Amino acid sequence: MKKILNILFEHRNLTRIEAKDVLLEIGKGQYNEHELSAFMTVYLMRSITMPELLGFRDALLEICIPIDLEDRKAIDIVGTGGDGKNTFNISTLSCFIVAGAGQLVAKHGSYGASSVSGASNLMDHIGYKFKNDQDALRKELDQTNMCFLHAPIFHPALKVVAPIRKNLKVRTFFNMLGPMVNPANPKYNMVGVYNLEMARIYSYLLQSQQKEFMIIHSLDGYDEVSLTSDTKIITPSGEKIMSPIQLANCMVNPDDIFGGDSVEEAANIFLNILNNKGTKEQDAVVLSNAALALQLTGKYSDYDAAFDAATESLKSGKAMETLKKLIAIQ
């Protein structure tokens, strides 16, 4: 690590191979927490380069436990996190609504590092048992349309750095990596990013992999459709900006989508929304994200049709039924 740190402290960049090698060593537990903290802190002070990001991704994918979904055409709805907004679990809620609408979902997530409640905090709290058994995950998909992939049990390096990320309480380059290394390699990828620089990076990476993707970024800094401002949407066919009125016929305030001060509060918000006890603003935000995800899969000809399908999934109780089935088969 000393050699790598000296390169970085001299304001030089790592090659793709160097980046891959250092993350492979991290995955093996070769470095202490002080070395890892110093390494991650460098990338808080400067932007990560494309070769570095690719090298880190290469390492995570090389040593991860892969999941073969065979011909199951699943989607992942995930944000990079690190936007500092502390919203409720919008992406995870959207996943259940999308699953309730009949679309397979392979959600990749982890514990919150810079937020109170990450997807894994929530799923653990409500009774989901983390697993990396391929047959069990396929069974969940087949019976409920949904499975959850807790990143640290698939990626050794993410497990090693998890406590340090939690202690730092700020976003690191690992926020960028999460959406790129879903071990199930789902057919569709909807990725929320916290700034336009990350949007450009993801667009390049996903197009180079010939993925069917959608990148979303709220222009006031959220890594999801927040309805607090316009949203930039990037797909392989181009870019566009949609207003809150176009997306949900309403605009919300940041306070309307606050996620609470604890995992328990976040879970209560999550369950209230699935039980049709959410506020108009909470519902609008979740349905907008779910509608874009459904539109990405090509099952709906336009956004309005996808929004109607998402609404039906939530209001009919199908989204909540998905959760109940998923917890019941643990």
Contacts in CASP RR format, 6 or more apart in sequence:
PFRMAT RR
TARGET T0000
AUTHOR 0000-0000-0000
METHOD contacts of the structure
MODEL  1
MKKILNILFEHRNLTRIEAKDVLLEIGKGQYNEHELSAFMTVYLMRSITM
PELLGFRDALLEICIPIDLEDRKAIDIVGTGGDGKNTFNISTLSCFIVAG
AGQLVAKHGSYGASSVSGASNLMDHIGYKFKNDQDALRKELDQTNMCFLH
APIFHPALKVVAPIRKNLKVRTFFNMLGPMVNPANPKYNMVGVYNLEMAR
IYSYLLQSQQKEFMIIHSLDGYDEVSLTSDTKIITPSGEKIMSPIQLANC
MVNPDDIFGGDSVEEAANIFLNILNNKGTKEQDAVVLSNAALALQLTGKY
SDYDAAFDAATESLKSGKAMETLKKLIAIQ
1 22 0 8 1.000
1 25 0 8 1.000
1 30 0 8 1.000
1 31 0 8 1.000
1 35 0 8 1.000
1 39 0 8 1.000
4 14 0 8 1.000
4 18 0 8 1.000
4 22 0 8 1.000
4 39 0 8 1.000
5 35 0 8 1.000
5 38 0 8 1.000
5 39 0 8 1.000
5 42 0 8 1.000
7 13 0 8 1.000
7 14 0 8 1.000
7 18 0 8 1.000
8 14 0 8 1.000
8 39 0 8 1.000
8 42 0 8 1.000
9 42 0 8 1.000
11 46 0 8 1.000
13 49 0 8 1.000
13 51 0 8 1.000
13 52 0 8 1.000
14 22 0 8 1.000
14 49 0 8 1.000
14 51 0 8 1.000
14 52 0 8 1.000
15 51 0 8 1.000
16 51 0 8 1.000
16 52 0 8 1.000
16 54 0 8 1.000
16 55 0 8 1.000
16 58 0 8 1.000
17 55 0 8 1.000
19 51 0 8 1.000
19 52 0 8 1.000
19 53 0 8 1.000
19 54 0 8 1.000
19 55 0 8 1.000
19 56 0 8 1.000
19 58 0 8 1.000
19 59 0 8 1.000
20 55 0 8 1.000
20 56 0 8 1.000
20 58 0 8 1.000
20 59 0 8 1.000
20 62 0 8 1.000
21 59 0 8 1.000
22 39 0 8 1.000
22 59 0 8 1.000
23 55 0 8 1.000
23 56 0 8 1.000
23 59 0 8 1.000
23 60 0 8 1.000
23 157 0 8 1.000
24 59 0 8 1.000
24 62 0 8 1.000
24 63 0 8 1.000
24 157 0 8 1.000
25 31 0 8 1.000
26 36 0 8 1.000
26 157 0 8 1.000
26 160 0 8 1.000
26 161 0 8 1.000
27 59 0 8 1.000
27 63 0 8 1.000
27 156 0 8 1.000
27 157 0 8 1.000
27 159 0 8 1.000
27 160 0 8 1.000
28 156 0 8 1.000
29 156 0 8 1.000
29 160 0 8 1.000
31 39 0 8 1.000
33 163 0 8 1.000
33 164 0 8 1.000
36 160 0 8 1.000
36 161 0 8 1.000
36 164 0 8 1.000
37 164 0 8 1.000
37 168 0 8 1.000
40 161 0 8 1.000
40 164 0 8 1.000
40 165 0 8 1.000
40 168 0 8 1.000
40 172 0 8 1.000
40 173 0 8 1.000
40 174 0 8 1.000
41 168 0 8 1.000
43 172 0 8 1.000
43 173 0 8 1.000
44 170 0 8 1.000
44 171 0 8 1.000
44 172 0 8 1.000
47 197 0 8 1.000
48 173 0 8 1.000
48 176 0 8 1.000
50 201 0 8 1.000
50 204 0 8 1.000
52 173 0 8 1.000
53 173 0 8 1.000
53 176 0 8 1.000
53 177 0 8 1.000
53 201 0 8 1.000
53 205 0 8 1.000
54 205 0 8 1.000
56 173 0 8 1.000
56 177 0 8 1.000
57 177 0 8 1.000
57 180 0 8 1.000
57 181 0 8 1.000
57 205 0 8 1.000
59 157 0 8 1.000
60 155 0 8 1.000
60 157 0 8 1.000
60 158 0 8 1.000
60 177 0 8 1.000
60 181 0 8 1.000
61 181 0 8 1.000
63 155 0 8 1.000
63 156 0 8 1.000
63 157 0 8 1.000
64 154 0 8 1.000
64 155 0 8 1.000
64 156 0 8 1.000
64 181 0 8 1.000
64 183 0 8 1.000
65 132 0 8 1.000
65 153 0 8 1.000
65 154 0 8 1.000
65 183 0 8 1.000
66 183 0 8 1.000
66 184 0 8 1.000
66 185 0 8 1.000
67 106 0 8 1.000
67 132 0 8 1.000
67 134 0 8 1.000
67 137 0 8 1.000
67 149 0 8 1.000
67 154 0 8 1.000
67 183 0 8 1.000
67 184 0 8 1.000
68 134 0 8 1.000
68 184 0 8 1.000
69 106 0 8 1.000
69 138 0 8 1.000
69 141 0 8 1.000
69 184 0 8 1.000
69 185 0 8 1.000
69 186 0 8 1.000
70 138 0 8 1.000
72 104 0 8 1.000
72 138 0 8 1.000
72 141 0 8 1.000
72 142 0 8 1.000
73 104 0 8 1.000
73 186 0 8 1.000
73 187 0 8 1.000
73 188 0 8 1.000
73 297 0 8 1.000
74 104 0 8 1.000
74 105 0 8 1.000
74 106 0 8 1.000
74 141 0 8 1.000
74 184 0 8 1.000
74 186 0 8 1.000
74 187 0 8 1.000
74 188 0 8 1.000
75 98 0 8 1.000
75 103 0 8 1.000
75 104 0 8 1.000
75 105 0 8 1.000
75 106 0 8 1.000
75 186 0 8 1.000
75 187 0 8 1.000
75 188 0 8 1.000
75 189 0 8 1.000
75 190 0 8 1.000
75 293 0 8 1.000
75 296 0 8 1.000
75 297 0 8 1.000
76 105 0 8 1.000
76 106 0 8 1.000
76 107 0 8 1.000
76 108 0 8 1.000
76 179 0 8 1.000
76 182 0 8 1.000
76 184 0 8 1.000
76 186 0 8 1.000
76 188 0 8 1.000
76 189 0 8 1.000
76 190 0 8 1.000
77 91 0 8 1.000
77 94 0 8 1.000
77 95 0 8 1.000
77 98 0 8 1.000
77 105 0 8 1.000
77 107 0 8 1.000
77 190 0 8 1.000
77 289 0 8 1.000
77 290 0 8 1.000
77 293 0 8 1.000
78 91 0 8 1.000
78 107 0 8 1.000
78 108 0 8 1.000
78 109 0 8 1.000
78 119 0 8 1.000
78 178 0 8 1.000
78 179 0 8 1.000
78 182 0 8 1.000
78 189 0 8 1.000
78 190 0 8 1.000
78 191 0 8 1.000
78 192 0 8 1.000
79 91 0 8 1.000
79 179 0 8 1.000
79 191 0 8 1.000
79 192 0 8 1.000
79 193 0 8 1.000
79 223 0 8 1.000
79 224 0 8 1.000
80 171 0 8 1.000
80 175 0 8 1.000
80 176 0 8 1.000
80 178 0 8 1.000
80 179 0 8 1.000
80 191 0 8 1.000
80 192 0 8 1.000
80 193 0 8 1.000
80 194 0 8 1.000
80 198 0 8 1.000
80 223 0 8 1.000
81 114 0 8 1.000
81 115 0 8 1.000
81 171 0 8 1.000
81 175 0 8 1.000
81 194 0 8 1.000
81 223 0 8 1.000
82 113 0 8 1.000
82 114 0 8 1.000
82 115 0 8 1.000
82 170 0 8 1.000
82 171 0 8 1.000
82 175 0 8 1.000
82 194 0 8 1.000
82 223 0 8 1.000
83 171 0 8 1.000
83 194 0 8 1.000
83 221 0 8 1.000
83 222 0 8 1.000
83 223 0 8 1.000
84 114 0 8 1.000
84 115 0 8 1.000
84 171 0 8 1.000
84 194 0 8 1.000
85 221 0 8 1.000
85 222 0 8 1.000
85 223 0 8 1.000
85 226 0 8 1.000
85 254 0 8 1.000
85 257 0 8 1.000
86 115 0 8 1.000
86 116 0 8 1.000
86 258 0 8 1.000
86 259 0 8 1.000
86 260 0 8 1.000
87 222 0 8 1.000
87 224 0 8 1.000
87 226 0 8 1.000
87 257 0 8 1.000
87 258 0 8 1.000
87 259 0 8 1.000
88 257 0 8 1.000
88 258 0 8 1.000
88 259 0 8 1.000
88 260 0 8 1.000
88 266 0 8 1.000
88 269 0 8 1.000
88 270 0 8 1.000
88 273 0 8 1.000
88 282 0 8 1.000
89 117 0 8 1.000
89 118 0 8 1.000
89 119 0 8 1.000
89 122 0 8 1.000
89 259 0 8 1.000
89 266 0 8 1.000
89 269 0 8 1.000
89 270 0 8 1.000
90 224 0 8 1.000
90 225 0 8 1.000
90 257 0 8 1.000
90 285 0 8 1.000
90 286 0 8 1.000
90 289 0 8 1.000
91 107 0 8 1.000
91 119 0 8 1.000
91 192 0 8 1.000
91 224 0 8 1.000
91 289 0 8 1.000
92 107 0 8 1.000
92 119 0 8 1.000
92 122 0 8 1.000
92 123 0 8 1.000
92 270 0 8 1.000
93 270 0 8 1.000
93 273 0 8 1.000
93 274 0 8 1.000
93 286 0 8 1.000
93 290 0 8 1.000
93 319 0 8 1.000
94 286 0 8 1.000
94 289 0 8 1.000
94 290 0 8 1.000
94 293 0 8 1.000
95 105 0 8 1.000
95 107 0 8 1.000
95 146 0 8 1.000
96 105 0 8 1.000
96 146 0 8 1.000
96 274 0 8 1.000
96 319 0 8 1.000
96 320 0 8 1.000
96 322 0 8 1.000
96 323 0 8 1.000
97 286 0 8 1.000
97 287 0 8 1.000
97 290 0 8 1.000
97 310 0 8 1.000
97 313 0 8 1.000
97 314 0 8 1.000
97 319 0 8 1.000
98 105 0 8 1.000
98 290 0 8 1.000
98 293 0 8 1.000
98 294 0 8 1.000
98 310 0 8 1.000
98 313 0 8 1.000
99 105 0 8 1.000
99 144 0 8 1.000
99 145 0 8 1.000
99 146 0 8 1.000
99 319 0 8 1.000
99 322 0 8 1.000
100 145 0 8 1.000
100 313 0 8 1.000
100 318 0 8 1.000
100 319 0 8 1.000
100 321 0 8 1.000
100 322 0 8 1.000
101 290 0 8 1.000
101 294 0 8 1.000
101 309 0 8 1.000
101 310 0 8 1.000
101 312 0 8 1.000
101 313 0 8 1.000
101 318 0 8 1.000
102 145 0 8 1.000
102 313 0 8 1.000
103 145 0 8 1.000
103 293 0 8 1.000
103 294 0 8 1.000
103 297 0 8 1.000
103 299 0 8 1.000
104 141 0 8 1.000
104 145 0 8 1.000
104 146 0 8 1.000
105 145 0 8 1.000
105 146 0 8 1.000
105 147 0 8 1.000
106 137 0 8 1.000
106 141 0 8 1.000
106 147 0 8 1.000
106 149 0 8 1.000
106 182 0 8 1.000
106 184 0 8 1.000
106 186 0 8 1.000
107 119 0 8 1.000
107 146 0 8 1.000
107 147 0 8 1.000
107 148 0 8 1.000
107 149 0 8 1.000
108 149 0 8 1.000
108 151 0 8 1.000
108 178 0 8 1.000
108 179 0 8 1.000
108 181 0 8 1.000
108 182 0 8 1.000
108 183 0 8 1.000
108 184 0 8 1.000
109 118 0 8 1.000
109 119 0 8 1.000
109 120 0 8 1.000
109 148 0 8 1.000
109 149 0 8 1.000
109 150 0 8 1.000
109 151 0 8 1.000
109 178 0 8 1.000
110 118 0 8 1.000
110 119 0 8 1.000
110 120 0 8 1.000
110 150 0 8 1.000
110 151 0 8 1.000
110 152 0 8 1.000
110 158 0 8 1.000
110 162 0 8 1.000
110 178 0 8 1.000
111 118 0 8 1.000
111 120 0 8 1.000
111 121 0 8 1.000
111 152 0 8 1.000
111 162 0 8 1.000
111 166 0 8 1.000
112 118 0 8 1.000
112 119 0 8 1.000
112 120 0 8 1.000
112 121 0 8 1.000
112 166 0 8 1.000
113 162 0 8 1.000
113 165 0 8 1.000
113 166 0 8 1.000
113 168 0 8 1.000
113 169 0 8 1.000
113 171 0 8 1.000
113 172 0 8 1.000
113 174 0 8 1.000
113 175 0 8 1.000
114 165 0 8 1.000
114 169 0 8 1.000
114 170 0 8 1.000
114 171 0 8 1.000
114 175 0 8 1.000
116 259 0 8 1.000
116 260 0 8 1.000
116 261 0 8 1.000
116 262 0 8 1.000
116 263 0 8 1.000
116 265 0 8 1.000
116 266 0 8 1.000
117 125 0 8 1.000
117 259 0 8 1.000
117 260 0 8 1.000
117 262 0 8 1.000
117 263 0 8 1.000
117 266 0 8 1.000
117 267 0 8 1.000
118 266 0 8 1.000
119 148 0 8 1.000
120 130 0 8 1.000
120 150 0 8 1.000
120 151 0 8 1.000
121 263 0 8 1.000
121 266 0 8 1.000
122 263 0 8 1.000
122 266 0 8 1.000
122 267 0 8 1.000
122 270 0 8 1.000
123 130 0 8 1.000
123 148 0 8 1.000
123 150 0 8 1.000
124 130 0 8 1.000
125 263 0 8 1.000
125 264 0 8 1.000
125 266 0 8 1.000
125 267 0 8 1.000
126 267 0 8 1.000
126 270 0 8 1.000
126 271 0 8 1.000
126 323 0 8 1.000
126 327 0 8 1.000
127 327 0 8 1.000
127 330 0 8 1.000
128 148 0 8 1.000
128 326 0 8 1.000
128 327 0 8 1.000
128 330 0 8 1.000
129 330 0 8 1.000
130 148 0 8 1.000
130 150 0 8 1.000
130 153 0 8 1.000
131 137 0 8 1.000
131 153 0 8 1.000
132 149 0 8 1.000
132 150 0 8 1.000
132 153 0 8 1.000
132 154 0 8 1.000
132 183 0 8 1.000
137 147 0 8 1.000
137 149 0 8 1.000
137 184 0 8 1.000
138 147 0 8 1.000
139 329 0 8 1.000
140 146 0 8 1.000
140 147 0 8 1.000
140 326 0 8 1.000
140 329 0 8 1.000
141 147 0 8 1.000
143 325 0 8 1.000
143 329 0 8 1.000
144 322 0 8 1.000
144 325 0 8 1.000
144 326 0 8 1.000
144 329 0 8 1.000
145 322 0 8 1.000
146 322 0 8 1.000
146 326 0 8 1.000
147 184 0 8 1.000
147 326 0 8 1.000
148 326 0 8 1.000
149 182 0 8 1.000
149 183 0 8 1.000
149 184 0 8 1.000
151 158 0 8 1.000
151 178 0 8 1.000
151 181 0 8 1.000
152 158 0 8 1.000
152 159 0 8 1.000
152 162 0 8 1.000
153 159 0 8 1.000
154 183 0 8 1.000
155 181 0 8 1.000
155 183 0 8 1.000
158 174 0 8 1.000
158 178 0 8 1.000
161 172 0 8 1.000
161 174 0 8 1.000
165 172 0 8 1.000
165 174 0 8 1.000
171 194 0 8 1.000
175 194 0 8 1.000
176 198 0 8 1.000
176 201 0 8 1.000
179 189 0 8 1.000
179 191 0 8 1.000
179 192 0 8 1.000
179 202 0 8 1.000
180 202 0 8 1.000
180 205 0 8 1.000
182 189 0 8 1.000
187 212 0 8 1.000
188 212 0 8 1.000
188 213 0 8 1.000
188 293 0 8 1.000
188 296 0 8 1.000
188 297 0 8 1.000
189 206 0 8 1.000
189 211 0 8 1.000
189 212 0 8 1.000
189 213 0 8 1.000
189 214 0 8 1.000
190 213 0 8 1.000
190 214 0 8 1.000
190 215 0 8 1.000
190 216 0 8 1.000
190 289 0 8 1.000
190 292 0 8 1.000
190 293 0 8 1.000
190 296 0 8 1.000
191 202 0 8 1.000
191 206 0 8 1.000
191 213 0 8 1.000
191 214 0 8 1.000
191 215 0 8 1.000
191 216 0 8 1.000
192 215 0 8 1.000
192 216 0 8 1.000
192 217 0 8 1.000
192 223 0 8 1.000
192 224 0 8 1.000
193 199 0 8 1.000
193 202 0 8 1.000
193 215 0 8 1.000
193 216 0 8 1.000
193 217 0 8 1.000
193 223 0 8 1.000
194 217 0 8 1.000
194 221 0 8 1.000
194 222 0 8 1.000
194 223 0 8 1.000
195 217 0 8 1.000
195 221 0 8 1.000
196 217 0 8 1.000
196 232 0 8 1.000
198 217 0 8 1.000
199 215 0 8 1.000
199 217 0 8 1.000
199 232 0 8 1.000
199 234 0 8 1.000
202 213 0 8 1.000
202 215 0 8 1.000
202 234 0 8 1.000
203 215 0 8 1.000
203 234 0 8 1.000
206 213 0 8 1.000
206 215 0 8 1.000
206 236 0 8 1.000
207 213 0 8 1.000
207 236 0 8 1.000
211 236 0 8 1.000
212 236 0 8 1.000
212 296 0 8 1.000
213 235 0 8 1.000
213 236 0 8 1.000
213 296 0 8 1.000
214 233 0 8 1.000
214 234 0 8 1.000
214 235 0 8 1.000
214 292 0 8 1.000
214 293 0 8 1.000
214 295 0 8 1.000
214 296 0 8 1.000
215 233 0 8 1.000
215 234 0 8 1.000
215 235 0 8 1.000
216 223 0 8 1.000
216 224 0 8 1.000
216 225 0 8 1.000
216 231 0 8 1.000
216 232 0 8 1.000
216 233 0 8 1.000
216 234 0 8 1.000
216 289 0 8 1.000
216 292 0 8 1.000
217 223 0 8 1.000
217 231 0 8 1.000
217 232 0 8 1.000
218 224 0 8 1.000
218 225 0 8 1.000
218 226 0 8 1.000
218 228 0 8 1.000
218 229 0 8 1.000
218 230 0 8 1.000
218 231 0 8 1.000
218 232 0 8 1.000
219 229 0 8 1.000
219 230 0 8 1.000
219 231 0 8 1.000
219 232 0 8 1.000
219 241 0 8 1.000
220 226 0 8 1.000
220 228 0 8 1.000
220 229 0 8 1.000
221 229 0 8 1.000
222 228 0 8 1.000
224 285 0 8 1.000
224 289 0 8 1.000
225 231 0 8 1.000
225 247 0 8 1.000
225 285 0 8 1.000
225 288 0 8 1.000
225 289 0 8 1.000
225 292 0 8 1.000
226 252 0 8 1.000
226 254 0 8 1.000
226 257 0 8 1.000
226 285 0 8 1.000
227 244 0 8 1.000
227 247 0 8 1.000
227 248 0 8 1.000
227 250 0 8 1.000
227 251 0 8 1.000
227 252 0 8 1.000
227 257 0 8 1.000
227 281 0 8 1.000
227 284 0 8 1.000
227 285 0 8 1.000
227 288 0 8 1.000
228 244 0 8 1.000
228 251 0 8 1.000
228 252 0 8 1.000
228 253 0 8 1.000
228 254 0 8 1.000
228 257 0 8 1.000
229 244 0 8 1.000
230 241 0 8 1.000
230 242 0 8 1.000
230 243 0 8 1.000
230 244 0 8 1.000
231 241 0 8 1.000
231 242 0 8 1.000
231 243 0 8 1.000
231 244 0 8 1.000
231 247 0 8 1.000
232 239 0 8 1.000
232 240 0 8 1.000
232 241 0 8 1.000
233 239 0 8 1.000
233 240 0 8 1.000
233 241 0 8 1.000
233 242 0 8 1.000
233 292 0 8 1.000
235 296 0 8 1.000
244 250 0 8 1.000
244 251 0 8 1.000
244 252 0 8 1.000
245 251 0 8 1.000
247 288 0 8 1.000
247 291 0 8 1.000
247 303 0 8 1.000
248 284 0 8 1.000
248 285 0 8 1.000
248 287 0 8 1.000
248 288 0 8 1.000
248 307 0 8 1.000
249 284 0 8 1.000
250 280 0 8 1.000
250 281 0 8 1.000
250 284 0 8 1.000
252 281 0 8 1.000
252 284 0 8 1.000
252 285 0 8 1.000
253 281 0 8 1.000
256 279 0 8 1.000
256 281 0 8 1.000
256 282 0 8 1.000
256 285 0 8 1.000
257 281 0 8 1.000
257 282 0 8 1.000
257 285 0 8 1.000
259 265 0 8 1.000
259 266 0 8 1.000
259 269 0 8 1.000
260 266 0 8 1.000
260 269 0 8 1.000
269 278 0 8 1.000
269 282 0 8 1.000
272 278 0 8 1.000
273 282 0 8 1.000
273 283 0 8 1.000
273 286 0 8 1.000
273 314 0 8 1.000
274 314 0 8 1.000
274 317 0 8 1.000
274 319 0 8 1.000
274 320 0 8 1.000
274 323 0 8 1.000
275 320 0 8 1.000
276 314 0 8 1.000
276 315 0 8 1.000
276 317 0 8 1.000
283 314 0 8 1.000
286 314 0 8 1.000
287 307 0 8 1.000
287 310 0 8 1.000
287 311 0 8 1.000
287 314 0 8 1.000
288 307 0 8 1.000
290 310 0 8 1.000
290 313 0 8 1.000
290 314 0 8 1.000
291 303 0 8 1.000
291 306 0 8 1.000
291 307 0 8 1.000
291 309 0 8 1.000
291 310 0 8 1.000
292 303 0 8 1.000
292 306 0 8 1.000
294 300 0 8 1.000
294 306 0 8 1.000
294 309 0 8 1.000
294 310 0 8 1.000
295 302 0 8 1.000
295 303 0 8 1.000
295 306 0 8 1.000
299 306 0 8 1.000
299 309 0 8 1.000
300 306 0 8 1.000
300 309 0 8 1.000
312 318 0 8 1.000
313 319 0 8 1.000
END
